[in-house]
Amino acid sequence: MTGSSGKERVANVELLELVFRLERLLSLWNFGPNATLAKISESTQTSIAIVVDAFSLTLNKEFDVQDVVTQAEAAEALKCLQQRMQPQIAARQRKIAEKQDKAVKAYDSTMEKLRVLQGEKNWRSAYKTLAYFVGSYEKDLPGEYLLSLYGDCLRLAVKSSMNLQEISLWFKKAIEFSLANPSQAIIADVIDFIDAYGVTVMEAGSEQGQRLVVYALNEIKQSAQEYDLALMWNQLAVDLNLMKKEASV
């Protein structure tokens, strides 16, 4: 295999990744009327060379790093890329579906083991079993599974008398997941998650736990505003006695 063919393969893989990341970026577009290609490169975690080449190719125009594109132009570039790379996209989607199916089957098996361990009140083994499963499959599981699993891990960590660092790991994962996959439903779900487990985290770590819950609320504050969930966010902050009503979003 020549060096050039190896570089070409890497470029094609990165271009395929750009298709999926650009699709997501367009759904969350928050750049205003336009964005520089450098900003798109940063936001999609794609090399600037790939981004410049992709937009130049699909829009039939020579672009430079600091040139700007509108949201409509970015959507047109994505459409062209999707058409050009349809076979690769289909293969990628099949692979994702296969991994997801394997993860869901492993989930069902793990839940059976968990029911037995919890019935025996073997909390430490139950926690280790679930934590291992989540660590192995969280990248492949459908998103709707994850907040519930993070909550179950947190609950079992508490029952197993784990330290705050271990407990807070799952709390942070829930916040990170919601920020990486924002929608009205997910932000509402993570507010419910903080409502369900915030007191538990604070009781596990006193001041440190309280700081973590305040941090979580502040992290999702802007998203709560964007998705018309400000009242829900503020009521939770008040219910947890962490902020006064005047601190509403």
C-alpha positions in Angstrom: 0.0 0.0 0.0 1.4 3.4 -1.0 1.6 6.3 1.3 -0.7 8.3 -0.9 -3.4 5.6 -0.9 -3.2 5.4 2.9 -3.6 9.2 3.1 -6.6 9.1 0.7 -8.3 6.4 2.9 -7.8 8.5 6.0 -9.2 11.5 4.2 -12.2 9.6 3.1 -12.9 8.4 6.7 -12.6 11.9 8.0 -14.9 13.2 5.2 -17.5 10.6 6.2 -17.2 11.7 9.8 -17.7 15.3 8.7 -21.1 14.3 7.0 -22.5 13.1 10.4 -21.0 15.9 12.4 -22.1 18.6 10.0 -25.6 17.1 10.1 -25.6 17.5 13.8 -24.1 21.0 13.7 -26.8 22.2 11.3 -29.5 21.0 13.7 -27.9 23.1 16.5 -26.7 26.0 14.3 -25.9 28.9 16.7 -23.4 31.0 14.7 -25.9 33.7 13.5 -26.1 34.4 9.8 -22.9 32.7 8.9 -19.8 30.9 10.2 -16.2 30.7 9.1 -14.9 27.4 7.8 -12.4 27.5 10.7 -15.3 27.6 13.1 -17.0 24.7 11.4 -13.7 22.8 11.5 -13.5 23.4 15.2 -17.1 22.6 15.9 -17.1 19.4 14.0 -13.6 18.4 15.2 -12.5 17.9 11.5 -9.2 19.1 10.0 -9.5 22.5 8.3 -8.1 21.0 5.1 -10.9 18.5 4.9 -13.5 21.2 5.6 -12.1 23.6 3.0 -11.9 20.8 0.4 -15.4 19.6 1.2 -17.0 23.0 0.8 -15.0 23.9 -2.3 -16.0 20.7 -3.9 -19.7 20.7 -3.1 -20.3 24.4 -3.7 -18.1 24.8 -6.7 -16.2 27.7 -5.3 -12.6 28.1 -4.0 -12.7 28.6 -0.2 -10.1 29.7 2.2 -9.8 29.1 6.0 -11.4 32.4 7.0 -14.1 32.4 4.4 -17.7 32.3 5.7 -20.7 30.2 4.7 -24.3 30.7 5.5 -26.4 28.0 7.1 -28.1 27.5 3.7 -24.8 26.9 2.1 -23.7 24.5 4.8 -27.0 22.6 4.3 -26.3 22.5 0.5 -22.8 21.2 1.1 -24.1 18.5 3.4 -26.7 17.4 0.8 -24.1 17.1 -1.9 -21.8 15.1 0.4 -24.6 12.8 1.4 -25.4 12.1 -2.3 -21.7 11.5 -3.1 -21.1 9.3 -0.1 -24.4 7.4 0.0 -22.8 3.9 -0.2 -20.3 4.7 2.6 -23.1 6.3 4.7 -25.3 3.2 4.3 -22.4 0.9 5.3 -21.7 3.1 8.3 -25.4 3.1 9.3 -25.5 -0.7 9.0 -22.5 -1.0 11.3 -24.0 1.3 13.8 -27.3 -0.7 13.8 -25.4 -3.9 14.3 -23.5 -2.5 17.3 -26.7 -1.1 18.7 -28.5 -4.4 18.4 -25.6 -6.2 20.2 -25.7 -3.5 23.0 -29.4 -3.8 23.5 -29.1 -7.6 23.7 -26.3 -7.2 26.3 -28.6 -4.7 28.2 -31.4 -7.3 28.4 -29.0 -9.9 29.7 -27.4 -7.5 32.2 -30.8 -6.5 33.5 -31.6 -10.1 34.3 -28.4 -10.5 36.3 -29.1 -7.2 38.0 -32.6 -8.3 39.1 -31.1 -11.4 40.8 -28.3 -9.5 42.5 -30.6 -6.7 43.8 -33.1 -9.3 45.0 -30.2 -10.7 47.1 -29.3 -7.2 48.2 -25.8 -7.8 46.8 -25.4 -4.1 46.0 -21.7 -4.1 45.4 -21.8 -6.9 42.8 -24.9 -5.3 41.3 -23.1 -2.0 41.0 -19.9 -3.5 39.5 -22.0 -5.5 37.0 -23.9 -2.4 35.8 -20.9 -0.1 35.8 -19.0 -2.6 33.7 -21.9 -2.9 31.2 -22.3 0.8 30.9 -18.5 1.3 30.4 -18.5 -1.3 27.7 -21.6 -0.3 25.8 -22.6 3.3 26.4 -21.2 4.5 23.0 -23.5 2.0 21.2 -26.7 2.1 23.2 -29.6 4.2 22.0 -29.7 7.5 23.8 -32.9 6.9 25.6 -31.3 4.2 27.7 -28.5 6.3 29.0 -30.0 8.7 31.5 -31.8 5.9 33.2 -28.6 3.7 33.3 -26.6 6.6 34.8 -29.3 7.0 37.5 -29.2 3.3 38.3 -25.4 3.4 38.5 -25.6 6.3 40.8 -28.2 4.7 43.0 -26.3 1.4 43.3 -23.0 3.3 44.0 -24.8 4.9 47.0 -26.1 1.6 48.2 -22.6 0.1 47.8 -21.2 2.9 50.0 -19.0 4.1 47.2 -17.2 7.4 47.7 -18.4 10.8 46.3 -15.9 10.6 43.3 -17.6 7.3 42.2 -21.1 8.6 42.8 -20.4 11.9 41.0 -19.0 10.2 38.0 -22.5 9.1 36.9 -24.1 12.4 37.8 -21.5 14.2 35.6 -22.1 11.7 32.8 -25.8 12.5 32.7 -25.1 16.2 32.4 -22.5 15.7 29.7 -24.9 13.5 27.8 -27.7 16.1 27.9 -25.3 18.9 26.7 -24.0 16.7 23.9 -27.5 15.8 22.7 -29.7 18.8 23.5 -33.4 18.7 22.7 -36.4 19.8 24.7 -37.1 16.3 25.8 -33.6 15.5 26.9 -33.1 18.8 28.8 -36.4 18.1 30.5 -35.3 14.6 31.3 -31.9 15.8 32.8 -33.8 18.4 34.9 -35.9 15.4 36.2 -32.6 13.5 36.7 -31.1 16.3 38.9 -34.4 16.5 40.8 -34.3 12.7 41.4 -30.6 12.5 42.4 -29.5 15.9 43.4 -30.3 15.5 47.1 -28.6 12.1 47.1 -25.4 13.6 45.7 -25.5 16.5 48.2 -26.0 14.0 51.1 -23.1 11.9 49.9 -20.7 14.8 49.8 -21.9 17.7 51.8 -20.3 21.0 50.4 -18.6 19.2 47.6 -21.8 17.4 46.5 -23.7 20.7 46.7 -21.1 22.4 44.5 -21.5 19.6 42.0 -25.3 20.0 41.8 -25.0 23.8 41.5 -22.5 23.2 38.7 -24.9 20.9 36.9 -27.7 23.4 37.2 -25.5 26.1 35.8 -24.3 23.9 32.9 -27.9 23.3 31.7 -29.2 26.8 32.4 -28.7 28.1 28.9 -30.3 25.0 27.3 -33.3 25.4 29.6 -33.8 28.9 28.3 -33.5 27.8 24.7 -36.0 25.1 25.0 -38.6 27.0 27.1 -37.9 25.1 30.3 -36.8 28.1 32.4 -39.7 27.7 34.8 -39.0 24.0 35.3 -35.3 24.8 35.9 -36.0 27.6 38.3 -38.5 25.6 40.3 -35.9 22.8 40.7 -33.2 25.3 41.9 -35.7 26.6 44.5 -36.8 23.1 45.5 -33.2 22.1 46.2 -32.6 25.3 48.2 -29.6 26.1 46.1 -30.7 29.4 44.6 -33.2 32.0 45.5 -36.2 32.7 43.2 -34.4 35.9 42.1 -31.8 33.7 40.4 -34.3 32.5 37.8 -33.1 31.9 34.3 
